[in-house]
Amino acid sequence: MNKQQLKDLVCQAIDEHAQQIVQVAQEIGKTPELGFKETKTAAAVSKFLGDLNYSCQQGLALTGVKAQLKPGATGPNIAVIGELDAVICPDSPAANPETGAAHACGHNLQLGAMLGAALGLKLSGIADSLAGNVTFMATPAEEYVEIAFRQQLREQGKIRYLGGKQELVYRGEFDDIDIAMMIHADKDAPAGKVSLCETCNGFVGMTIQYIGKEAHAAGAPHEGINALSAAMIGLMGVHALRETFRDQDIVRVHPIITKGGDLVNTVPADVRLETYVRASTMKAIEGTYGKVTRAFKAGGDSVGAETHIRTIPGYLPLNCMPELNDIFRANALAMLPGECVVDSGHFGGSTDMGDISHLIPSIHPFTGGVCGALHTKEFNAVDYGYACVQPAKLMAMTVIDLLADNAASAKQIKQNFRPVYTKAEYLALLDKYFS
């Protein structure tokens, strides 16, 4: 059979089981869980794959799930990825009332798409026509939340890194992967749409603590050292730096105060902030991080407070491989009008898929069927056909393009790709930011 015939069989299998795909996405949406705690979600993914006679590895990086279309097969191995976790969005109508977790970033939809691709490639019976393998991966903890909890897990030796894909790389779960793909829900795109993302920002995380000296705020303020004043001066220093940020670096620094003092009648002696330092390249992140560190330190120095700055590795900038995007685009154009398939360029947010893109060829397109902005209470799926079923077809069709014809396309992409880091260099880079 030629590639089009293989695609037709896979799409037919997906269409015949579309309600099953939609149902699993909806059910996962009802039980949102935060990173490294996704036990119910992982169980739902494992059950769906198990019912298709996939053999699943479970508990990877605490909650991750992995299954192969052709266990033991040789040739290029394509990872189709979905993310297990929700984000904190307590105002969402679908939020867990105890944790505030909600699928306001659509990870339940991408899991539906990933599982739909797994279903189509299995039930169509075309596996033997593919010269290679497909690995379906449900990855934990993409949303960078509950940092204190994750640091506690790290101190307990349960994880080494705070992002799910980072941890899976460390544990060797990407060692046999040659190419990776996933989809992500777009924003305010209720109809069919595919946005080919090219790049997105990476970031480094920072926590800042100012230690001053308590005193009576009205009776003896001269005896205190005001840590809140130190924080305000540090924040003003950061703001004064903004004119030095180059437009092409797409720098974003957005601090919050997580503790501003204890009592209004006491000079604040313990004030804490958190921020990300985001930019489009690691060079820009490095340069901006140094400037921001100096500004925050100057805040403490100006009033005589102690300044404790702690950094943690965030995510690397995303760099999608153009040739791989082109294959996905061609499949999208076969299913959607040309005006519904767009190049979205740069995305200001961040994802740990950026880390993967520095190691192996990767793509991260956005798809429609949703309304509202990501991470807000307004976000919701309005058309599961566009949000789950069509993306399942697109990823499965892209797999066929890569692995049919003796995997000629996959082999060419592997040959053309130049990794930014080796695995050892990448892990050393992450370790550098734990300070």
C-alpha positions as CSV (number, residue, x, y, z in Angstrom):
1,M,0.0,0.0,0.0
2,N,1.1,3.6,-0.6
3,K,1.2,6.3,2.0
4,Q,-2.3,7.6,1.2
5,Q,-3.9,4.2,1.5
6,L,-2.2,3.8,4.9
7,K,-3.5,7.2,6.0
8,D,-7.0,6.4,4.8
9,L,-7.0,3.2,6.9
10,V,-5.8,5.0,10.0
11,C,-8.2,7.9,9.6
12,Q,-11.1,5.4,9.1
13,A,-10.2,3.6,12.3
14,I,-10.0,6.9,14.2
15,D,-13.4,8.0,12.8
16,E,-15.0,4.7,13.8
17,H,-13.9,5.2,17.4
18,A,-14.2,9.0,17.6
19,Q,-16.7,8.9,20.5
20,Q,-14.3,6.6,22.5
21,I,-11.5,9.2,22.0
22,V,-13.7,12.1,22.9
23,Q,-14.9,10.2,26.0
24,V,-11.5,9.6,27.4
25,A,-10.5,13.3,26.9
26,Q,-13.7,14.4,28.7
27,E,-13.3,11.9,31.6
28,I,-9.6,13.0,32.1
29,G,-10.9,16.6,32.1
30,K,-13.1,15.8,35.1
31,T,-10.2,14.7,37.3
32,P,-7.5,17.4,36.9
33,E,-4.3,16.6,38.8
34,L,-1.1,18.7,39.3
35,G,2.4,17.6,38.3
36,F,3.9,14.4,39.7
37,K,0.5,13.6,41.3
38,E,-1.3,12.5,38.2
39,T,-2.2,9.0,39.4
40,K,-5.9,8.9,38.2
41,T,-4.9,10.4,34.8
42,A,-2.1,8.0,34.3
43,A,-4.4,5.1,35.2
44,A,-6.9,6.3,32.6
45,V,-4.2,6.5,30.0
46,S,-2.9,3.0,30.9
47,K,-6.4,1.5,30.7
48,F,-7.1,3.0,27.3
49,L,-3.8,1.7,25.9
50,G,-4.2,-1.6,27.7
51,D,-7.7,-2.1,26.2
52,L,-6.0,-1.7,22.8
53,N,-3.5,-4.5,23.7
54,Y,-0.6,-2.2,24.3
55,S,1.9,-3.2,27.0
56,C,2.4,-0.2,29.2
57,Q,5.3,0.9,31.3
58,Q,4.0,2.9,34.2
59,G,5.3,5.0,37.1
60,L,8.0,6.6,34.9
61,A,9.3,9.8,36.6
62,L,6.6,8.9,39.3
63,T,3.5,9.0,37.0
64,G,4.6,8.8,33.4
65,V,3.3,6.1,31.0
66,K,4.9,4.7,27.9
67,A,3.8,2.1,25.3
68,Q,5.2,1.0,21.9
69,L,3.4,0.2,18.7
70,K,6.0,-2.5,17.8
71,P,8.0,-3.6,20.8
72,G,11.5,-4.5,19.9
73,A,11.3,-3.1,16.3
74,T,14.3,-1.6,14.7
75,G,14.5,1.6,12.7
76,P,13.6,5.2,13.7
77,N,11.4,5.6,16.8
78,I,8.8,8.4,16.8
79,A,7.5,9.6,20.1
80,V,3.9,10.9,20.2
81,I,3.5,12.8,23.4
82,G,0.7,13.9,25.6
83,E,0.9,15.6,29.0
84,L,-0.8,14.3,32.1
85,D,-1.0,17.4,34.4
86,A,-3.4,20.2,34.9
87,V,-2.7,23.8,35.8
88,I,-3.8,25.8,38.9
89,C,-6.9,27.7,37.9
90,P,-9.3,27.8,40.8
91,D,-11.8,30.0,39.1
92,S,-12.4,27.5,36.3
93,P,-15.8,25.8,36.4
94,A,-14.0,22.5,36.1
95,A,-11.5,23.1,38.8
96,N,-10.9,20.6,41.6
97,P,-12.3,22.5,44.7
98,E,-9.6,21.2,47.0
99,T,-6.5,21.8,44.8
100,G,-7.6,24.4,42.3
101,A,-6.3,22.2,39.5
102,A,-8.1,22.5,36.2
103,H,-7.4,21.5,32.6
104,A,-7.3,25.1,31.6
105,C,-4.3,24.4,29.3
106,G,-6.0,21.5,27.5
107,H,-3.7,18.7,28.4
108,N,-6.7,16.4,28.5
109,L,-7.3,17.2,24.9
110,Q,-3.7,16.4,23.8
111,L,-3.9,13.2,25.7
112,G,-7.1,12.4,23.8
113,A,-5.2,13.2,20.5
114,M,-2.2,11.0,21.5
115,L,-4.5,8.1,22.5
116,G,-6.5,8.6,19.3
117,A,-3.3,8.3,17.3
118,A,-2.4,5.1,19.2
119,L,-5.8,3.7,18.5
120,G,-5.7,4.5,14.8
121,L,-2.2,3.1,14.2
122,K,-3.1,-0.1,16.2
123,L,-6.6,-0.9,14.9
124,S,-5.9,0.0,11.3
125,G,-3.5,-3.0,11.1
126,I,-0.8,-1.0,9.3
127,A,2.0,-1.4,11.8
128,D,3.9,-3.9,9.6
129,S,4.0,-1.3,6.8
130,L,6.0,1.1,8.9
131,A,9.8,0.7,9.0
132,G,10.4,1.7,12.6
133,N,8.5,2.2,15.8
134,V,6.1,4.6,17.5
135,T,6.3,5.3,21.2
136,F,3.3,6.8,22.9
137,M,4.4,8.8,26.0
138,A,2.2,10.4,28.6
139,T,4.5,12.8,30.5
140,P,4.1,14.3,33.9
141,A,4.6,17.8,35.3
142,E,4.8,20.2,32.3
143,E,3.2,23.0,34.2
144,Y,5.8,24.7,36.3
145,V,3.7,25.0,39.5
146,E,4.0,23.9,43.2
147,I,7.7,24.5,43.1
148,A,8.1,24.0,46.9
149,F,6.5,20.6,46.6
150,R,8.8,19.6,43.7
151,Q,11.8,20.8,45.6
152,Q,10.7,18.6,48.5
153,L,10.5,15.6,46.1
154,R,14.0,16.4,44.9
155,E,15.4,16.6,48.5
156,Q,13.8,13.2,49.1
157,G,15.6,11.8,46.1
158,K,12.3,11.0,44.3
159,I,13.1,13.3,41.3
160,R,16.2,15.2,40.2
161,Y,14.6,17.8,38.0
162,L,11.4,19.8,38.4
163,G,9.9,19.3,34.9
164,G,8.5,16.0,33.7
165,K,10.3,15.7,30.4
166,Q,13.5,16.8,32.0
167,E,13.2,14.0,34.5
168,L,12.4,11.5,31.8
169,V,15.5,12.5,29.8
170,Y,17.6,12.0,33.0
171,R,16.1,8.6,33.5
172,G,16.9,7.5,30.0
173,E,13.3,7.3,28.7
174,F,14.1,9.5,25.6
175,D,17.4,7.6,24.9
176,D,15.7,5.5,22.2
177,I,13.6,8.3,20.7
178,D,14.7,9.7,17.4
179,I,11.9,12.2,16.6
180,A,9.2,13.7,18.9
181,M,5.8,15.4,18.3
182,M,2.8,16.6,20.2
183,I,-0.1,19.0,19.7
184,H,-1.3,21.7,22.1
185,A,-4.6,23.4,22.3
186,D,-4.6,26.9,20.8
187,K,-6.5,29.9,22.3
188,D,-9.7,31.4,21.0
189,A,-9.9,28.9,18.1
190,P,-13.3,27.3,18.1
191,A,-13.2,26.0,14.6
192,G,-10.6,23.8,12.8
193,K,-7.2,25.4,12.9
194,V,-3.6,24.4,12.9
195,S,-0.9,26.9,13.9
196,L,2.7,25.8,13.2
197,C,4.7,27.1,16.1
198,E,8.4,27.7,15.3
199,T,9.9,28.9,18.6
200,C,8.9,29.9,22.1
201,N,10.7,31.4,25.1
202,G,12.7,29.5,27.7
203,F,13.2,30.6,31.3
204,V,15.1,30.3,34.5
205,G,13.2,30.4,37.8
206,M,14.3,32.6,40.7
207,T,13.3,33.0,44.3
208,I,14.4,36.1,46.3
209,Q,14.3,36.5,50.0
210,Y,15.1,39.7,51.9
211,I,15.9,39.4,55.6
212,G,15.7,42.7,57.5
213,K,15.1,43.5,61.2
214,E,11.8,43.7,63.0
215,A,10.8,46.8,64.9
216,H,7.6,48.6,65.9
217,A,6.5,50.2,62.7
218,A,5.1,53.3,64.5
219,G,7.1,53.5,67.8
220,A,10.6,52.6,66.6
221,P,10.9,52.3,62.8
222,H,14.4,53.6,63.0
223,E,15.5,50.4,64.8
224,G,14.3,48.2,62.0
225,I,15.5,47.2,58.6
226,N,12.6,47.1,56.2
227,A,12.7,44.1,53.9
228,L,9.7,45.3,52.0
229,S,11.5,48.4,51.1
230,A,14.4,46.3,49.9
231,A,12.0,44.3,47.7
232,M,10.4,47.5,46.3
233,I,13.8,48.9,45.4
234,G,14.8,45.6,43.8
235,L,11.6,45.6,41.7
236,M,12.2,49.2,40.6
237,G,15.7,48.1,39.6
238,V,14.3,45.4,37.4
239,H,11.8,47.8,35.9
240,A,14.7,50.2,35.1
241,L,16.4,47.5,33.2
242,R,13.5,47.0,30.8
243,E,14.8,49.5,28.3
244,T,18.0,47.5,28.0
245,F,16.1,44.4,26.8
246,R,16.4,43.9,23.0
247,D,13.2,43.4,21.2
248,Q,14.5,40.4,19.2
249,D,15.3,38.6,22.5
250,I,11.6,38.7,23.5
251,V,12.6,39.1,27.2
252,R,9.9,38.7,29.8
253,V,10.5,39.2,33.6
254,H,7.4,39.1,35.7
255,P,8.0,38.9,39.5
256,I,5.4,38.5,42.2
257,I,5.7,39.1,45.9
258,T,4.7,35.9,47.7
259,K,5.2,37.3,51.2
260,G,5.2,41.0,52.0
261,G,5.5,40.9,55.8
262,D,3.7,39.6,58.9
263,L,1.9,42.4,60.7
264,V,1.1,45.9,59.5
265,N,2.4,47.2,62.9
266,T,5.8,45.6,62.5
267,V,8.6,46.5,60.1
268,P,8.7,43.7,57.6
269,A,11.7,41.5,58.3
270,D,11.0,38.6,55.9
271,V,9.9,39.4,52.4
272,R,9.9,36.9,49.5
273,L,9.5,37.1,45.7
274,E,9.4,34.7,42.8
275,T,10.1,35.5,39.1
276,Y,10.9,33.9,35.8
277,V,13.5,35.3,33.5
278,R,12.3,34.4,30.0
279,A,13.8,35.0,26.6
280,S,13.9,33.4,23.2
281,T,17.5,32.1,23.5
282,M,19.7,30.7,26.2
283,K,22.2,33.5,25.5
284,A,19.6,36.2,26.2
285,I,18.4,34.3,29.3
286,E,21.9,34.2,30.7
287,G,22.5,37.9,30.1
288,T,19.1,39.0,31.5
289,Y,19.5,36.7,34.5
290,G,22.7,38.5,35.5
291,K,21.1,41.9,35.2
292,V,18.1,40.9,37.2
293,T,20.2,39.3,39.9
294,R,22.2,42.5,40.4
295,A,19.1,44.6,40.6
296,F,17.5,42.4,43.3
297,K,20.8,42.3,45.2
298,A,21.0,46.1,45.0
299,G,17.6,46.4,46.7
300,G,18.9,44.6,49.8
301,D,22.2,46.5,49.8
302,S,20.4,49.8,49.7
303,V,18.7,49.3,53.0
304,G,21.1,47.0,54.7
305,A,19.0,43.8,54.3
306,E,20.4,40.4,53.6
307,T,19.5,39.1,50.1
308,H,19.2,35.4,49.4
309,I,18.7,34.6,45.7
310,R,18.0,31.0,44.6
311,T,17.8,29.8,41.1
312,I,16.2,26.7,39.6
313,P,16.4,25.4,36.1
314,G,13.3,26.2,34.1
315,Y,12.7,25.2,30.5
316,L,14.8,25.7,27.4
317,P,13.5,27.7,24.4
318,L,11.5,25.7,21.9
319,N,13.0,25.2,18.4
320,C,10.7,23.2,16.1
321,M,12.4,21.5,13.2
322,P,11.2,23.2,9.9
323,E,11.3,20.0,7.9
324,L,9.1,18.2,10.4
325,N,6.7,21.1,10.6
326,D,6.4,20.9,6.8
327,I,5.3,17.3,6.9
328,F,2.7,18.2,9.5
329,R,1.6,21.2,7.5
330,A,1.0,19.1,4.4
331,N,-1.3,16.8,6.3
332,A,-3.2,19.7,7.8
333,L,-3.7,21.2,4.4
334,A,-5.2,17.9,3.2
335,M,-7.9,18.3,5.9
336,L,-8.4,22.0,6.3
337,P,-8.7,25.1,4.1
338,G,-5.4,26.9,3.5
339,E,-6.5,29.9,5.5
340,C,-6.9,27.6,8.6
341,V,-3.3,26.4,8.5
342,V,-1.0,29.2,9.6
343,D,2.6,29.8,10.7
344,S,2.4,31.2,14.2
345,G,6.0,32.1,14.6
346,H,7.1,32.7,18.2
347,F,5.1,31.9,21.3
348,G,5.9,33.9,24.4
349,G,5.2,31.1,26.9
350,S,7.4,28.1,27.7
351,T,7.2,24.4,27.6
352,D,9.6,21.5,28.5
353,M,9.1,20.3,25.0
354,G,11.8,23.0,24.4
355,D,14.2,20.9,26.2
356,I,13.4,17.9,24.0
357,S,13.9,20.1,20.9
358,H,17.5,20.8,21.9
359,L,18.2,17.0,21.8
360,I,16.1,15.5,19.0
361,P,13.9,16.8,16.1
362,S,10.6,18.0,17.6
363,I,7.4,19.9,16.7
364,H,4.7,21.4,18.9
365,P,1.8,22.6,16.7
366,F,-1.4,24.2,18.1
367,T,-4.9,23.1,17.2
368,G,-8.4,24.4,17.4
369,G,-11.7,23.4,18.8
370,V,-11.4,25.6,21.9
371,C,-12.5,29.0,23.2
372,G,-10.9,31.2,25.8
373,A,-7.3,32.0,26.7
374,L,-5.0,29.4,28.1
375,H,-4.7,29.2,31.9
376,T,-7.9,31.2,32.4
377,K,-11.4,30.2,33.6
378,E,-12.8,30.9,30.1
379,F,-10.8,28.2,28.5
380,N,-12.9,25.2,27.4
381,A,-13.3,22.7,24.5
382,V,-16.2,23.5,22.2
383,D,-15.6,21.0,19.4
384,Y,-13.9,17.8,20.4
385,G,-13.7,16.7,16.8
386,Y,-11.3,19.6,16.1
387,A,-9.6,19.4,19.5
388,C,-8.9,15.6,19.7
389,V,-10.1,13.6,16.8
390,Q,-8.5,15.7,14.0
391,P,-5.2,16.1,15.8
392,A,-5.1,12.4,16.3
393,K,-5.4,11.9,12.6
394,L,-2.7,14.5,11.9
395,M,-0.2,13.0,14.2
396,A,-0.8,9.5,12.9
397,M,-0.6,10.7,9.3
398,T,2.7,12.4,10.1
399,V,4.0,9.2,11.6
400,I,3.1,7.4,8.3
401,D,5.0,10.0,6.3
402,L,8.0,9.5,8.5
403,L,8.1,5.7,8.6
404,A,6.6,4.5,5.3
405,D,8.9,3.9,2.3
406,N,11.5,2.3,4.5
407,A,11.4,5.4,6.8
408,A,13.2,7.5,4.2
409,S,11.7,10.8,5.6
410,A,12.6,10.0,9.2
411,K,16.1,9.0,8.3
412,Q,16.6,12.2,6.4
413,I,15.3,14.3,9.3
414,K,17.7,12.5,11.7
415,Q,20.6,13.1,9.3
416,N,19.8,16.8,8.9
417,F,19.2,17.5,12.6
418,R,22.1,19.0,14.7
419,P,21.4,18.7,18.4
420,V,22.3,21.7,20.4
421,Y,23.5,19.6,23.4
422,T,24.4,16.0,24.1
423,K,22.4,14.5,26.9
424,A,25.4,15.0,29.3
425,E,25.8,18.6,28.3
426,Y,22.1,19.2,28.7
427,L,21.9,17.7,32.2
428,A,25.0,19.7,33.2
429,L,23.3,22.9,32.0
430,L,20.3,22.2,34.2
431,D,22.5,21.3,37.2
432,K,24.2,24.7,36.8
433,Y,21.0,26.6,37.7
434,F,20.5,24.8,41.0
435,S,22.1,27.4,43.2
